[in-house]
Amino acid sequence: MRKYADYYGTELCQKSWIMTELESLYSERKGCGASLRRWNDDQFYSCIRPLSNYTNVKNQNWSQWSCDTGVSGVVPHRSDPKNIYQPHLEIYQPISPHTIDHILREGKEMIFSIADLIVSPTLFFETEEKTAFYQDTEGREHEKRETQHTVSVLVQGKSNRASTTFSFRSMIDLDWQSLCGELNSQLQTQAERPKRSVNHSSIILTEQGTEELLKALGNLFISDYMDTNVPVLWQKQGKRIASPALTLTDCAHLPKLLRSSSFDDEGALCKDIALIKNGVFNEALHSLSSSTRHKQMANGRAFRKDYQTMPKIQYTNLKVEEGSHSTEELITRNPSGFLLNRSYGGHIRGGKLIFGAEGWRIHNNTLVERLTQVQIEAPLFQMLRSIDPATDGYSNTLGRGFISPSLYVENVSVIY
C-alpha cells in the first residue's frame, strides 16, 4: 500500500522534479517511511527516512533532507526532463448516498427546465469499482482502486423521447449543462424526422432475436432487482404470471458454456432454477444475504468480477423449453405481423418490457419489407402471458448462454 503526498517544504537546490512518497512497510514490525525523490541531469537521487506516522509529513523540515545519493547503473534518458508525467493518484472517490440524492435532485430540476418535456425526467446512477495499474518514473508497477460513476437520463418530450449517458470519476466532471444540451438536441432532431409507424401486432422472434428478451427476464428475477424495482412481483410467487406454455429455467450445469458453474463465489451450490414453470413464478435468484432476507434457500447465484468487489447476483444460462407449434405454423396463424431475427437493448422500465430489434414485416405470410431500428414495447405481464414457444429454431444463441426456440408474442407495440 502506498500513499503519495505533495512536497510541502522549500527546496534550496533547484531540481527538475520532487515528490514525497509514503510507504507502509508490511513486516513483523510495521512502520512507515518517507522518501524524497528527484531527477537531476538524467540521474535519479533519493533520500529515505523513517516516520512514526503519515501526519508528520507536513511538519518535516525538508531543507535539511539531503538527496545526494544517486542510483547505481545507467538511468535511461528522459524525453522531457523537466515535465515528468505523474498519473492522477486520487482516482478512488466513492460518493455517499446522501450526496447521490442531492446530485440527482439538482440534475432533475435543471433537466426539467427543457421546454418540450411533459413529465419529470428519469435518472439512473451507477458506480463501478475496479483496479487500475500504472507505472511510476522508476518503472515500478503500482495498483490503485478506481471508481467510475455513470449517470443515465431518459426524458419524454411531446412526441418523442431522448436519452443520454455520462461517465465521470470526480463530481467536478459532472456537467449538467452539457447533458441538457445533448438531450435538447436529440429532441429537436427527432421532431424534424418523419413520424414513425406504430402497430399493435404479433411478432415472432427467431432464436437469435430472443436474446434481449431473455436478458430482461433474467434480470427481472434477480432478487435484489425485484426488491428495488418490482417489489409487487414477490406477491406473485407461486402464482401464474405467464402463458402456461412458457417454462424459463436458469441452467447452471450445461456443458461447454462459460457461465456454467458448480459453486458460486460465496461457496453455495449452484442448482438449476425454474424461474417460470408452466407460467407460474416459481423461484427467484438469490445470494446468501438475499435468501436470508427473504427466508428462502440460497441457490448459488452470487458471482464477482474479482476478489476486491462484493458478489452480485447473476443468472447463468437461460433456457426456454420448446412449445407445441412450429415457426411456420405460428406464421400461418397470423398472416400479418413481424419476424425479428436480431434484438438489442432489452430492459424493463415503467412496468414495460422494451427492446430494439431488426427483421421483416410479414403480409399474407410473405416477407415484404426489411426493417431496422424497430422498437418493441408491451406491459411486462401482458407480454409474459402472450409468449408461445415454438418447437424449432432451437439452438445455443452464439454461445452466450441463451437457449431458446423461436417465440411468438401476441399484441405488442411495434414502432418502426
C-alpha positions in Angstrom: 0.0 0.0 0.0 1.5 3.4 -1.0 0.2 6.9 -0.4 1.6 10.0 -2.0 1.8 13.5 -0.5 2.6 16.9 -2.0 6.0 18.4 -1.4 5.4 20.8 1.4 8.9 22.2 2.1 11.2 24.8 0.4 13.8 23.2 -1.8 17.2 25.0 -1.5 18.7 23.5 -4.6 16.8 23.8 -7.9 15.9 20.3 -9.1 13.7 19.3 -12.0 11.1 17.2 -10.1 10.3 16.4 -6.5 7.9 14.0 -5.0 7.4 12.6 -1.5 6.2 9.0 -1.1 4.9 7.4 2.0 5.3 3.7 2.1 3.6 1.3 4.5 6.2 -1.4 5.3 4.5 -4.7 5.9 6.7 -6.8 8.1 6.9 -8.1 11.6 7.4 -4.5 12.8 5.0 -2.4 10.9 6.1 1.2 10.2 6.1 3.9 7.6 8.7 5.9 5.8 9.0 8.9 3.5 11.3 9.3 0.5 12.3 12.4 -1.4 13.0 11.5 -5.0 14.1 13.7 -7.9 15.9 13.8 -11.2 18.9 15.9 -12.0 21.0 15.8 -15.2 19.4 12.4 -16.0 20.4 10.9 -12.7 18.0 9.7 -10.1 18.5 10.7 -6.4 16.6 9.7 -3.3 16.6 10.1 0.4 14.6 7.8 2.7 13.8 8.4 6.3 11.6 6.6 8.8 8.5 8.4 10.1 6.3 7.5 13.0 3.0 8.2 11.1 1.7 9.9 8.0 0.7 13.1 9.7 4.3 14.0 10.3 4.9 14.7 6.6 3.7 18.3 6.7 5.9 19.0 9.7 9.1 17.9 8.1 12.0 20.4 7.6 12.6 19.4 4.1 15.5 21.8 3.6 17.6 19.5 5.9 16.9 16.4 3.8 19.9 15.5 1.7 19.4 13.8 -1.6 23.0 13.3 -2.8 22.9 9.5 -3.2 22.5 8.5 -6.8 21.2 5.2 -8.0 23.6 2.7 -9.3 23.7 1.9 -13.0 22.7 3.9 -16.1 19.4 5.8 -16.0 17.5 6.0 -19.3 17.5 9.4 -20.9 14.1 11.1 -20.4 12.4 12.7 -23.5 11.2 15.6 -21.3 13.5 16.0 -18.3 11.5 19.0 -16.9 8.0 17.7 -17.1 7.6 14.1 -15.9 4.1 12.9 -16.2 2.7 11.7 -12.9 -0.6 9.8 -13.1 -3.5 11.2 -11.1 -3.5 9.2 -7.9 -6.8 10.2 -6.3 -8.9 8.1 -8.6 -10.9 6.3 -5.8 -13.6 8.7 -5.0 -16.8 6.9 -3.7 -19.9 9.1 -3.2 -22.2 8.8 -0.2 -25.9 8.0 -0.8 -26.9 11.4 0.6 -24.6 13.1 -2.0 -26.1 11.0 -4.8 -29.7 12.0 -3.8 -28.6 15.7 -3.8 -26.9 15.3 -7.2 -30.0 13.6 -8.8 -32.4 16.2 -7.4 -30.2 19.0 -8.7 -30.0 17.4 -12.2 -33.7 16.7 -12.3 -34.6 20.3 -11.7 -32.1 21.5 -14.4 -33.2 18.9 -17.0 -36.9 19.5 -16.3 -36.4 23.1 -17.4 -36.2 21.9 -21.0 -39.2 23.4 -22.7 -40.6 20.3 -24.6 -40.7 17.9 -21.6 -44.1 16.7 -20.4 -43.1 14.5 -17.5 -40.3 14.6 -14.9 -37.1 13.0 -16.3 -35.9 9.6 -15.2 -32.3 9.4 -13.9 -30.2 6.3 -13.1 -26.9 6.5 -11.1 -24.4 3.6 -11.1 -21.0 3.2 -9.7 -18.4 0.7 -10.8 -15.2 0.0 -8.8 -12.2 -1.6 -10.4 -8.4 -1.8 -10.0 -6.2 0.4 -12.1 -2.5 -0.2 -12.8 0.2 2.3 -13.7 4.0 2.7 -13.7 6.0 5.3 -11.8 9.1 7.0 -13.2 11.3 4.2 -11.9 9.3 1.6 -13.9 7.7 0.0 -10.9 4.1 -1.1 -11.3 1.6 0.2 -8.8 -2.0 -0.7 -8.1 -4.8 1.7 -7.3 -8.6 1.4 -6.9 -10.6 3.3 -9.4 -14.2 4.5 -9.2 -16.3 5.1 -12.4 -19.6 6.8 -11.9 -22.3 6.8 -14.6 -25.5 8.9 -14.9 -28.1 7.9 -17.4 -31.0 10.2 -18.2 -34.3 9.5 -20.1 -36.7 12.3 -21.0 -40.2 12.3 -22.6 -40.9 15.1 -25.0 -44.3 16.0 -26.5 -44.0 13.4 -29.3 -40.6 11.6 -28.8 -38.0 10.5 -26.3 -34.3 11.3 -25.7 -31.7 9.7 -23.6 -28.0 10.1 -22.8 -25.3 8.6 -20.6 -22.4 10.4 -19.0 -19.5 8.7 -17.2 -17.1 10.5 -14.8 -14.6 9.9 -11.9 -15.0 13.0 -9.9 -18.1 15.1 -9.1 -16.4 18.2 -10.6 -16.5 16.5 -14.0 -20.3 16.1 -14.0 -21.7 18.8 -16.3 -25.5 19.1 -16.2 -25.5 21.9 -18.7 -23.8 19.6 -21.3 -26.3 16.8 -20.6 -29.2 19.3 -21.0 -27.8 20.4 -24.3 -27.4 16.8 -25.6 -31.0 15.9 -24.6 -32.4 19.1 -26.2 -30.5 18.5 -29.4 -31.9 14.9 -29.6 -35.5 16.1 -29.0 -35.2 18.8 -31.8 -33.6 16.4 -34.2 -36.2 13.7 -33.7 -39.0 16.3 -34.0 -37.7 17.0 -37.5 -37.8 13.4 -38.6 -40.9 11.9 -40.2 -43.2 10.2 -37.8 -42.7 6.5 -37.3 -45.4 4.0 -37.7 -46.9 2.3 -34.6 -48.6 -1.0 -35.0 -50.2 -3.2 -32.4 -49.4 -6.6 -33.8 -47.9 -10.0 -33.1 -44.2 -10.7 -33.5 -42.1 -13.8 -34.0 -38.6 -13.8 -32.5 -36.1 -16.2 -34.0 -33.7 -17.9 -31.7 -31.1 -15.1 -32.3 -33.8 -12.5 -31.7 -34.8 -13.8 -28.3 -31.6 -12.8 -26.6 -32.6 -9.4 -25.3 -36.0 -10.6 -24.2 -34.3 -13.3 -22.1 -31.7 -10.9 -20.7 -34.5 -8.7 -19.4 -36.4 -11.6 -17.9 -33.2 -12.9 -16.3 -32.5 -9.6 -14.7 -36.2 -9.4 -13.6 -35.9 -12.4 -11.4 -32.8 -11.3 -9.6 -34.0 -10.8 -6.0 -32.1 -7.5 -5.4 -33.6 -6.1 -8.6 -37.1 -7.2 -7.6 -36.7 -5.5 -4.2 -35.8 -2.2 -5.8 -37.8 -2.1 -9.0 -40.7 -4.7 -9.0 -41.5 -5.5 -5.3 -45.1 -6.4 -6.3 -43.6 -9.5 -8.1 -42.9 -11.1 -4.7 -46.6 -11.3 -4.1 -47.0 -13.3 -7.2 -44.6 -16.1 -6.3 -46.4 -19.4 -6.7 -49.0 -17.8 -8.9 -49.3 -17.8 -12.7 -47.8 -14.7 -14.3 -47.1 -16.0 -17.9 -48.5 -18.3 -20.6 -48.9 -22.0 -19.5 -46.6 -22.8 -22.5 -43.7 -20.8 -21.0 -41.1 -22.5 -18.9 -37.9 -20.5 -18.3 -35.0 -22.2 -16.4 -31.6 -20.9 -15.3 -29.4 -23.9 -16.0 -26.0 -23.9 -14.2 -24.6 -27.2 -15.4 -24.8 -27.1 -19.2 -21.6 -28.4 -20.7 -19.2 -26.3 -22.7 -20.8 -23.0 -21.7 -18.7 -20.5 -19.9 -21.4 -19.4 -17.4 -21.9 -23.0 -16.1 -20.6 -23.5 -12.6 -20.9 -26.0 -9.8 -20.5 -23.4 -7.0 -20.9 -19.6 -6.8 -18.3 -17.2 -5.3 -19.9 -17.5 -1.9 -19.4 -21.3 -1.9 -23.1 -22.0 -2.3 -24.1 -24.9 -4.6 -25.4 -23.9 -8.0 -28.5 -25.7 -8.9 -30.9 -25.4 -11.9 -33.6 -22.9 -11.1 -37.1 -23.0 -12.8 -37.8 -19.2 -12.7 -41.1 -19.7 -14.5 -42.6 -23.2 -14.7 -45.6 -23.7 -16.9 -46.4 -20.0 -16.5 -46.0 -19.9 -12.7 -43.4 -17.7 -11.0 -41.6 -20.5 -9.2 -38.3 -19.1 -7.7 -36.0 -16.0 -7.8 -32.2 -15.8 -8.0 -30.6 -15.5 -4.6 -27.3 -14.8 -2.8 -26.7 -15.8 0.8 -27.8 -12.3 2.1 -30.9 -12.1 -0.1 -32.0 -15.6 0.7 -31.7 -14.8 4.4 -33.6 -11.6 4.0 -36.5 -13.3 2.2 -36.3 -16.5 4.3 -35.6 -18.7 1.3 -32.9 -21.1 0.3 -29.7 -19.8 -1.3 -29.4 -21.2 -4.9 -25.8 -20.3 -5.8 -26.1 -17.2 -8.0 -23.7 -14.7 -6.3 -20.7 -14.0 -8.5 -18.0 -11.4 -8.5 -15.6 -9.9 -11.1 -12.6 -10.1 -8.8 -11.8 -10.6 -5.1 -11.9 -6.9 -4.4 -15.6 -6.5 -5.2 -18.7 -7.7 -3.4 -20.6 -10.6 -5.0 -23.6 -9.7 -7.2 -26.5 -11.9 -8.1 -26.3 -13.0 -11.8 -28.1 -15.6 -13.9 -26.0 -18.3 -15.7 -27.6 -20.0 -18.8 -31.2 -19.1 -19.5 -33.2 -21.8 -21.3 -36.8 -21.7 -22.7 -38.4 -25.1 -23.1 -39.9 -25.8 -26.5 -43.6 -25.5 -27.2 -46.1 -27.4 -29.4 -46.1 -25.5 -32.7 -43.5 -25.0 -35.4 -42.4 -21.5 -36.5 -44.2 -22.0 -39.8 -47.5 -22.8 -38.0 -47.1 -19.7 -35.9 -46.6 -17.5 -39.0 -49.7 -19.1 -40.6 -51.7 -18.4 -37.5 -51.4 -14.6 -38.2 -50.5 -13.8 -41.8 -49.6 -10.2 -41.0 -47.0 -9.4 -38.3 -43.3 -9.1 -37.8 -40.4 -11.6 -37.9 -37.4 -10.3 -35.9 -34.0 -12.0 -36.1 -31.9 -9.6 -34.0 -32.5 -7.7 -30.8 -30.7 -5.3 -28.6 -31.1 -3.0 -25.6 -33.6 -5.1 -23.6 -34.7 -3.7 -20.3 -37.8 -3.1 -18.1 -38.9 0.4 -17.4 -42.1 1.8 -16.1 -43.8 -1.6 -16.0 -43.0 -2.2 -19.7 -40.6 -4.6 -21.3 -38.8 -2.8 -24.1 -36.1 -3.8 -26.6 -34.9 -2.8 -30.1 -34.9 -5.3 -33.0 -34.3 -5.8 -36.7 -36.2 -8.1 -39.1 -39.1 -8.1 -41.6 -42.7 -7.1 -41.9 -44.9 -10.0 -42.9 -48.0 -9.6 -45.1 -50.0 -12.6 -46.3 -47.4 -15.0 -45.0 -44.7 -13.3 -47.1 -41.7 -11.2 -46.0 -42.5 -7.8 -47.7 -40.3 -5.2 -46.0 -36.9 -5.2 -44.4 -36.9 -3.2 -41.1 -34.1 -1.8 -38.9 -34.4 0.2 -35.6 -37.7 -1.4 -34.6 -38.8 -0.8 -31.0 -40.9 -3.4 -29.2 -42.9 -2.3 -26.2 -45.6 -4.1 -24.1 -46.7 -4.2 -20.5 -44.5 -6.7 -18.7 -47.2 -9.2 -17.5 -49.2 -8.8 -20.7 -46.1 -9.8 -22.8 -45.4 -12.8 -20.5 -49.0 -14.0 -20.8 -48.8 -13.9 -24.6 -45.5 -15.8 -25.2 -45.8 -19.1 -27.1 -42.6 -21.0 -27.7 -42.1 -22.9 -31.0 -40.7 -26.4 -31.4 -38.0 -25.5 -33.9 -35.2 -22.9 -34.2 -33.7 -24.4 -31.1 -30.1 -23.5 -30.6 -27.5 -22.0 -28.3 -27.5 -18.3 -29.1 -24.0 -17.5 -30.2 -22.6 -19.5 -27.2 -23.6 -16.7 -24.8 -25.8 -18.8 -22.6 -29.3 -18.0 -24.1 -31.0 -21.1 -25.3 -34.5 -20.7 -26.8 -36.7 -21.8 -29.7 -38.5 -19.2 -31.8 -41.0 -17.3 -29.7 -44.4 -16.0 -30.8 -45.6 -12.9 -28.8 -49.1 -11.5 -29.4 -50.3 -7.9 -29.3 -47.2 -5.8 -28.6 -46.5 -2.2 -29.8 -44.2 -2.2 -32.8 -42.7 1.2 -33.6 -40.8 1.3 -36.9 
